[in-house]
Amino acid sequence: MTSTEAPALERTIPPSEFDVGTPVEWMVDPDRRETILGVTYEFSRTGERKTVWYTPNKRRAKGALVVTDFAPA
């Protein structure tokens, strides 16, 4: 059966209310700086920050170097 209605997401959340986070900090492995352990995102509408960890257990890394700006290599 084919539905002619708009997708559910379109009906419930207008595009003006999407709040996409922008990366503001990167947590990297101090020994292997090419390995990103986590990223902190800041949301423009609320100003809230949320950190997402990319470690195997999805928890805060015990030792991480916080980087807020990348210098050209």
Contacts in CASP RR format, 6 or more apart in sequence:
PFRMAT RR
TARGET T0000
AUTHOR 0000-0000-0000
METHOD contacts of the structure
MODEL  1
MTSTEAPALERTIPPSEFDVGTPVEWMVDPDRRETILGVTYEFSRTGERK
TVWYTPNKRRAKGALVVTDFAPA
5 11 0 8 1.000
17 45 0 8 1.000
19 43 0 8 1.000
19 44 0 8 1.000
19 45 0 8 1.000
19 46 0 8 1.000
20 43 0 8 1.000
20 44 0 8 1.000
21 41 0 8 1.000
21 42 0 8 1.000
21 43 0 8 1.000
21 44 0 8 1.000
21 50 0 8 1.000
22 41 0 8 1.000
22 42 0 8 1.000
22 43 0 8 1.000
22 44 0 8 1.000
23 39 0 8 1.000
23 40 0 8 1.000
23 41 0 8 1.000
24 40 0 8 1.000
24 41 0 8 1.000
24 42 0 8 1.000
24 49 0 8 1.000
24 68 0 8 1.000
25 39 0 8 1.000
25 40 0 8 1.000
25 51 0 8 1.000
25 66 0 8 1.000
25 67 0 8 1.000
25 68 0 8 1.000
26 36 0 8 1.000
26 38 0 8 1.000
26 39 0 8 1.000
26 40 0 8 1.000
26 66 0 8 1.000
26 67 0 8 1.000
26 68 0 8 1.000
26 70 0 8 1.000
27 36 0 8 1.000
27 37 0 8 1.000
27 38 0 8 1.000
27 39 0 8 1.000
27 40 0 8 1.000
27 51 0 8 1.000
27 53 0 8 1.000
27 61 0 8 1.000
27 64 0 8 1.000
27 65 0 8 1.000
27 66 0 8 1.000
27 67 0 8 1.000
28 34 0 8 1.000
28 35 0 8 1.000
28 36 0 8 1.000
28 37 0 8 1.000
28 64 0 8 1.000
28 65 0 8 1.000
28 67 0 8 1.000
29 35 0 8 1.000
29 37 0 8 1.000
29 61 0 8 1.000
29 64 0 8 1.000
29 65 0 8 1.000
30 63 0 8 1.000
30 64 0 8 1.000
30 65 0 8 1.000
33 65 0 8 1.000
36 54 0 8 1.000
37 53 0 8 1.000
37 54 0 8 1.000
37 55 0 8 1.000
37 61 0 8 1.000
37 64 0 8 1.000
38 51 0 8 1.000
38 52 0 8 1.000
38 53 0 8 1.000
38 54 0 8 1.000
38 55 0 8 1.000
38 61 0 8 1.000
38 64 0 8 1.000
39 51 0 8 1.000
39 52 0 8 1.000
39 54 0 8 1.000
40 49 0 8 1.000
40 50 0 8 1.000
40 51 0 8 1.000
40 52 0 8 1.000
41 49 0 8 1.000
41 50 0 8 1.000
41 51 0 8 1.000
41 52 0 8 1.000
42 48 0 8 1.000
42 49 0 8 1.000
43 49 0 8 1.000
43 50 0 8 1.000
51 60 0 8 1.000
53 59 0 8 1.000
53 60 0 8 1.000
53 61 0 8 1.000
55 61 0 8 1.000
END
